[in-house]
Amino acid sequence: FVIAANVLFFSAYVNAQAPVKGPEFNTTTLLYKGEEKHLSNVRQLTFGGDNAEAYWSYDGKYLVFQKSNPKEGINCDQIFIGKVPTKKGEKFNYKMVSTGKGRTTCAYFTKDGKHIIYASTHLGSTDCPPVPDRSKYGNKYIWPLYSSFDIFMADLDGNIVKQLTNSSSYDAEGTISPDGKKMIYTSTKDGDIELYIMDLATG
């Protein structure tokens, strides 16, 4: 399985011998025609809004991702989880597991499959933080380093069980090691963007 994410959609790819037919599967418009030789049965899982930063659970059965869609009342990124469809016609159903407040980013499953980590600004403000004026920078993509971002651990019902970082700096982009014991994340707590490692048992 491979996940491709951008602001329009993310798709699960399954390499199989015979493509599955149906409206939810597409082997032409989501691939570069004549250039892709290794992927087939491309299925688009999300529609509308911005859907990105999708990551697998350790058992490969679930995805966690961030989503925003003002038409659905999700004005800035929130975290969702859903079980990946394995059968033809099975829907990709997902639910919000972040607080619905502030902006969130970069969720990741813990190895036990019972929790996720993600960064959120909700303690700084329940409102969406201001979006940078990209016209000042040639309309280039900008990822703002909100100092109100901290990293939290929550269960799969969205209940926060632990705050992993607590600083006045940007703390986000957490990823968990293969053995599930450590988290690597980005922080500006020492004045510049650096990577840090935290022991989840004692962090």
C-alpha positions in Angstrom: 0.0 0.0 0.0 1.1 3.5 -0.7 -0.5 6.8 0.3 -0.3 9.9 -1.9 -1.5 13.1 -0.3 -2.1 16.6 -1.5 -4.6 19.4 -0.9 -7.2 17.8 -3.2 -7.3 14.2 -2.2 -5.4 11.2 -0.9 -5.6 7.8 -2.5 -4.9 4.2 -1.4 -3.1 2.2 -4.1 -3.3 -1.5 -4.3 -1.0 -3.5 -6.6 -3.2 -6.3 -8.0 -3.4 -8.4 -11.1 -6.8 -7.4 -12.2 -8.2 -3.8 -11.7 -11.5 -3.6 -9.9 -14.2 -2.0 -11.9 -16.5 0.7 -10.4 -16.9 4.4 -10.0 -14.8 4.6 -6.9 -11.8 3.0 -8.8 -10.0 4.8 -11.5 -7.0 3.6 -13.5 -6.6 6.6 -15.8 -7.3 10.0 -14.3 -5.3 9.5 -11.1 -2.2 8.1 -12.8 0.2 9.6 -15.4 -1.0 7.9 -18.6 1.7 5.6 -20.0 4.2 6.3 -17.2 2.9 4.3 -14.2 3.7 0.6 -14.4 3.6 -0.5 -10.8 0.3 0.7 -9.4 -3.3 -0.3 -10.2 -6.7 -0.2 -8.7 -6.4 3.5 -7.7 -9.2 4.5 -5.4 -9.9 8.0 -4.2 -10.9 7.9 -0.6 -11.8 11.6 0.2 -13.6 14.2 -1.8 -13.9 18.0 -1.3 -11.9 20.3 0.9 -8.2 19.8 1.7 -7.2 16.2 2.8 -3.5 15.5 3.5 -0.8 14.1 5.8 -2.3 10.6 5.8 -0.5 7.9 7.7 -1.1 4.2 8.3 -1.7 2.4 11.6 1.0 -0.2 12.4 -1.4 -3.0 11.4 -2.2 -1.3 8.1 -5.9 -1.3 8.7 -6.5 2.4 9.5 -5.5 5.8 8.2 -5.2 9.0 10.2 -5.2 12.3 8.3 -5.9 16.0 8.5 -8.9 17.6 6.7 -10.4 21.0 6.3 -13.5 21.9 4.4 -15.4 25.2 5.2 -18.5 23.8 3.4 -18.6 21.2 6.1 -17.9 23.7 8.9 -14.3 22.5 9.2 -12.5 25.9 8.7 -9.0 24.7 9.5 -7.3 21.4 9.6 -8.6 18.8 12.1 -7.6 15.1 12.6 -9.7 12.2 11.3 -9.3 8.4 11.4 -10.9 5.8 9.2 -10.7 2.1 8.4 -9.3 1.4 4.9 -11.8 -0.3 2.7 -10.8 -3.8 1.6 -13.8 -4.9 -0.4 -15.5 -3.5 -3.5 -18.2 -1.1 -2.7 -17.1 -0.7 0.9 -17.1 3.0 1.9 -14.3 4.9 3.6 -16.0 6.1 6.8 -14.0 8.3 9.1 -14.5 10.4 12.2 -12.9 13.4 13.8 -10.6 12.6 16.7 -9.2 16.1 17.4 -10.9 18.7 19.5 -12.4 20.6 16.6 -10.7 23.7 17.9 -7.7 25.6 16.7 -5.6 24.1 13.9 -4.1 20.6 13.9 -1.4 18.8 11.9 0.7 15.6 11.5 -1.1 12.8 13.3 0.5 9.4 13.8 -0.7 6.1 15.3 0.9 4.6 18.4 2.2 1.1 18.0 -0.6 -0.4 20.2 -3.2 1.0 17.8 -5.1 2.5 20.7 -3.9 6.1 20.5 -2.7 8.8 18.1 -0.4 11.8 18.5 -1.0 15.1 16.8 -0.1 18.7 17.0 -2.8 21.4 17.8 -3.0 25.1 18.6 -6.3 24.7 20.6 -4.7 25.7 23.9 -3.5 29.0 22.4 -6.9 29.8 20.9 -10.0 27.9 19.9 -10.1 29.9 16.7 -8.2 29.1 13.5 -4.8 30.9 13.6 -4.4 33.6 10.9 -3.2 32.4 7.4 -0.1 34.0 6.0 -0.5 36.4 3.1 1.3 34.4 0.4 1.1 37.2 -2.1 3.9 38.9 -0.1 6.1 35.9 -0.9 5.3 35.4 -4.6 2.4 33.1 -3.8 4.7 30.4 -2.7 3.6 27.6 -0.3 4.2 28.7 3.3 3.9 26.6 6.4 3.6 28.9 9.3 5.3 28.0 12.5 2.6 28.8 15.0 4.1 29.0 18.5 0.8 27.7 19.9 1.4 24.3 18.4 1.9 21.6 21.0 1.8 17.8 20.6 -0.9 15.7 22.3 -1.7 12.0 22.6 -5.4 11.0 22.3 -7.4 7.8 22.3 -9.3 6.8 19.2 -12.5 8.5 20.5 -10.6 11.8 20.6 -10.0 12.0 24.4 -6.7 13.7 25.1 -4.8 11.5 27.5 -1.5 13.3 27.6 0.2 16.5 26.5 3.6 15.6 25.2 5.1 19.1 24.7 4.5 22.2 26.6 6.5 25.2 25.4 5.9 28.7 24.0 7.5 27.6 20.7 6.4 25.6 17.7 6.2 21.9 18.5 4.7 19.7 15.8 5.3 17.1 13.0 5.6 14.2 15.4 6.4 10.7 14.1 6.8 7.5 16.2 9.7 5.1 15.8 9.1 1.6 14.5 9.4 0.0 17.9 6.8 2.5 19.2 9.0 3.8 22.0 10.2 7.2 20.8 8.8 10.2 19.0 10.8 12.5 16.7 9.4 16.0 16.2 10.2 19.5 15.1 10.6 22.3 17.5 11.8 25.9 17.6 12.3 25.9 21.4 16.0 26.6 21.1 15.5 29.4 18.7 15.7 27.6 15.3 13.9 24.7 13.6 15.5 21.5 15.0 14.6 17.9 15.4 14.2 16.4 18.9 13.6 12.9 20.2 11.3 12.1 23.1 10.8 8.9 25.0 7.1 8.4 25.0 7.1 6.5 28.3 8.7 9.3 30.2 8.2 12.3 27.9 
